[in-house]
Amino acid sequence: MKLIQIELVMFKMFFIVLLIVAFTPLKEAQAEFVDVVAKVKPSVVGIGIHTPTSRPQNILRGTGFVIGDGHYVVTNAHVLPTELDESLLQKMAVFIGSGKKAKVRQAEIVVTSELYDLAILKLSGSALPALT
């Protein structure tokens, strides 16, 4: 997936939410915002570091959202770990869900853009719900 396509998707999402809020009466906007959040929430994931040999095991550095076929995540490049300690078995991780039901998935970097502060990651495992 090309970086320009991702930027267009992100711009369209932002523009749609902005239009909903700007041109809808307050009560309707609040109700529609709740609907938008409910629709988007399954696609939102955490990005960070998983260290199975220490406490805390998980360090959240930022968030992202699932795109495409459910195996890719868009996030900000600045949240990616710059160094991982192999002796501690640290891995870049994508955190799915929250609380006791939270799951950790490994991910690898597909591409980054420091200029736009964007990154695309490829998830291990089965597909997740993608943002539509």
C-alpha positions in Angstrom: 0.0 0.0 0.0 1.4 3.3 -1.0 2.1 6.0 1.6 0.1 8.6 -0.4 -2.9 6.3 -0.3 -2.6 6.0 3.5 -2.3 9.8 3.8 -5.5 10.2 1.7 -7.4 7.7 3.8 -6.3 9.5 7.0 -7.3 12.9 5.6 -10.7 11.6 4.4 -11.4 10.2 7.9 -10.4 13.5 9.6 -12.5 15.5 7.1 -15.6 13.3 7.5 -15.5 13.6 11.3 -14.9 17.4 11.0 -17.9 17.7 8.7 -20.1 15.7 11.0 -19.2 17.8 13.9 -19.4 21.2 12.1 -22.7 20.7 10.3 -24.7 18.7 12.8 -26.6 20.1 15.8 -24.9 19.4 19.1 -27.1 16.5 20.3 -27.0 14.8 16.9 -23.2 15.4 16.7 -22.7 13.7 20.0 -24.9 10.7 19.0 -23.0 10.4 15.6 -19.7 10.8 17.4 -20.6 7.9 19.6 -21.5 5.9 16.5 -18.2 6.8 14.8 -16.2 5.8 17.9 -18.1 2.5 18.1 -17.3 1.8 14.5 -13.6 2.7 14.7 -12.7 1.3 18.1 -12.3 -2.4 17.0 -9.6 -1.2 14.6 -7.5 0.8 17.1 -4.5 -1.0 18.6 -1.6 -0.1 20.9 2.0 0.0 19.7 5.0 -0.7 22.0 7.5 -3.1 23.4 6.9 -6.6 24.8 9.5 -7.9 27.2 8.5 -11.4 28.5 11.5 -11.5 30.9 10.7 -8.4 33.0 8.0 -6.4 34.7 6.2 -4.6 33.3 6.1 -6.9 30.3 4.4 -4.4 28.1 5.3 -0.8 27.4 2.8 1.3 25.4 4.4 3.9 23.2 1.4 5.0 21.1 -1.5 3.8 19.0 -2.4 2.9 15.5 -5.2 1.5 13.4 -5.6 -1.7 11.4 -6.0 -1.2 7.6 -6.2 -3.2 4.4 -6.7 -6.9 4.8 -6.4 -6.8 8.6 -2.7 -7.7 8.7 -1.4 -4.1 8.5 -1.3 -1.2 11.0 -0.7 2.5 10.4 1.0 4.4 13.2 3.3 7.3 13.8 6.9 6.6 13.1 8.0 8.3 16.4 6.3 5.7 18.5 8.3 2.8 17.1 11.0 1.5 19.4 14.5 2.7 18.3 16.3 -0.1 20.1 15.3 -3.5 21.4 17.4 -5.5 24.0 17.8 -9.0 22.6 19.2 -10.3 25.9 15.8 -9.4 27.4 13.9 -10.9 24.5 12.3 -7.6 23.7 10.1 -7.4 20.6 8.1 -4.7 18.9 4.5 -5.4 19.7 0.9 -4.5 18.8 -1.5 -4.6 21.7 -5.1 -5.7 20.9 -7.9 -5.2 23.4 -7.6 -4.1 27.0 -7.6 -5.5 30.5 -7.4 -9.2 31.1 -8.6 -9.9 27.5 -5.7 -8.0 25.9 -3.4 -9.8 23.5 0.1 -9.2 22.3 1.1 -9.7 18.6 4.5 -9.3 17.1 4.9 -6.9 14.2 7.5 -6.0 11.7 8.1 -2.6 10.0 7.1 -2.5 6.4 7.9 1.1 5.7 8.4 4.4 7.5 8.3 8.0 6.6 10.1 10.3 9.0 9.0 13.3 6.9 5.3 12.5 7.5 5.9 10.7 10.8 4.1 7.6 9.6 4.8 3.9 9.6 3.2 0.7 8.3 3.6 -2.5 10.3 2.7 -6.1 9.3 1.0 -8.1 12.0 1.7 -11.7 12.8 -1.3 -14.1 13.2 -4.9 -13.8 12.0 -6.5 -10.7 10.5 -8.0 -8.0 12.7 -11.0 -5.8 11.9 -9.7 -3.1 9.5 -10.8 0.5 9.5 -13.3 1.0 6.7 
